[in-house]
């Protein structure tokens, strides 16, 4: 529940404040997706988003994107 409260706090912040927080916590702007979601990276180093969204609205198409692990920068 604390993370939901924090997310709601951050949504109310001005863009400048959010940028300053990111710069403080991640000054090199390292893409953290690969660190926290390794289950979506296949053996070729491509990102795979599989399955359907259960909620209405825009959906990510199933398949492989063109992003490669070499594109993710230092990390």
C-alpha positions as a Markdown table, in Angstrom:
| # | Residue | x | y | z |
|---|---|---|---|---|
| 1 | Unk | 0.0 | 0.0 | 0.0 |
| 2 | Unk | 2.9 | 2.3 | 0.6 |
| 3 | Unk | 3.9 | 2.1 | -3.1 |
| 4 | Unk | 0.4 | 3.1 | -4.2 |
| 5 | Unk | 0.5 | 6.1 | -1.9 |
| 6 | Unk | 3.9 | 7.1 | -3.2 |
| 7 | Unk | 2.8 | 6.8 | -6.8 |
| 8 | Unk | -0.2 | 9.1 | -6.1 |
| 9 | Unk | 2.2 | 11.6 | -4.5 |
| 10 | Unk | 4.5 | 11.6 | -7.5 |
| 11 | Unk | 1.6 | 12.0 | -9.9 |
| 12 | Unk | 0.9 | 15.3 | -8.3 |
| 13 | Unk | 4.4 | 16.6 | -8.6 |
| 14 | Unk | 5.6 | 19.1 | -11.3 |
| 15 | Unk | 7.7 | 17.6 | -14.1 |
| 16 | Unk | 10.8 | 19.5 | -12.8 |
| 17 | Unk | 10.5 | 17.9 | -9.4 |
| 18 | Unk | 10.2 | 14.4 | -11.0 |
| 19 | Unk | 13.2 | 15.0 | -13.2 |
| 20 | Unk | 15.2 | 16.1 | -10.1 |
| 21 | Unk | 14.3 | 12.9 | -8.3 |
| 22 | Unk | 15.3 | 10.8 | -11.2 |
| 23 | Unk | 18.6 | 12.7 | -11.6 |
| 24 | Unk | 19.3 | 12.1 | -7.8 |
| 25 | Unk | 18.4 | 8.4 | -7.8 |
| 26 | Unk | 19.6 | 7.4 | -11.4 |
| 27 | Unk | 22.0 | 10.1 | -12.6 |
| 28 | Unk | 23.1 | 8.2 | -15.7 |
| 29 | Unk | 19.5 | 7.5 | -16.7 |
| 30 | Unk | 20.2 | 3.7 | -16.8 |
| 31 | Unk | 17.2 | 1.8 | -18.3 |
| 32 | Unk | 16.0 | -0.3 | -15.4 |
| 33 | Unk | 13.6 | -2.4 | -17.4 |
| 34 | Unk | 16.2 | -5.1 | -18.1 |
| 35 | Unk | 17.2 | -5.3 | -14.4 |
| 36 | Unk | 13.6 | -5.6 | -13.0 |
| 37 | Unk | 11.9 | -7.4 | -15.8 |
| 38 | Unk | 14.4 | -10.0 | -17.1 |
| 39 | Unk | 11.5 | -12.5 | -17.9 |
| 40 | Unk | 10.7 | -10.4 | -20.9 |
| 41 | Unk | 14.1 | -10.6 | -22.5 |
| 42 | Unk | 14.7 | -13.6 | -24.8 |
| 43 | Unk | 18.0 | -15.4 | -25.5 |
| 44 | Unk | 18.6 | -13.1 | -28.5 |
| 45 | Unk | 18.5 | -10.1 | -26.2 |
| 46 | Unk | 15.1 | -8.9 | -27.6 |
| 47 | Unk | 12.1 | -7.8 | -25.6 |
| 48 | Unk | 9.1 | -10.0 | -25.8 |
| 49 | Unk | 5.7 | -8.9 | -24.6 |
| 50 | Unk | 3.4 | -11.8 | -24.7 |
| 51 | Unk | -0.3 | -12.1 | -23.8 |
| 52 | Unk | -3.3 | -9.9 | -23.7 |
| 53 | Unk | -4.3 | -7.1 | -21.3 |
| 54 | Unk | -7.4 | -7.9 | -19.2 |
| 55 | Unk | -8.2 | -4.2 | -19.0 |
| 56 | Unk | -9.9 | -2.0 | -21.6 |
| 57 | Unk | -7.8 | 0.5 | -23.5 |
| 58 | Unk | -4.6 | 0.4 | -25.5 |
| 59 | Unk | -2.8 | -2.9 | -25.6 |
| 60 | Unk | 0.8 | -3.9 | -26.3 |
| 61 | Unk | 0.9 | -6.1 | -29.4 |
| 62 | Unk | 2.3 | -9.6 | -28.8 |
| 63 | Unk | 5.6 | -10.3 | -30.4 |
| 64 | Unk | 9.2 | -9.1 | -30.4 |
| 65 | Unk | 10.3 | -5.5 | -30.4 |
| 66 | Unk | 13.4 | -4.3 | -32.1 |
| 67 | Unk | 15.1 | -3.3 | -28.8 |
| 68 | Unk | 18.2 | -5.3 | -28.1 |
| 69 | Unk | 20.2 | -5.6 | -24.9 |
| 70 | Unk | 23.1 | -3.8 | -26.6 |
| 71 | Unk | 20.8 | -0.7 | -26.8 |
| 72 | Unk | 20.2 | -0.6 | -23.0 |
| 73 | Unk | 23.4 | 1.2 | -22.1 |
| 74 | Unk | 25.5 | 0.7 | -18.9 |
| 75 | Unk | 23.9 | -1.3 | -16.2 |
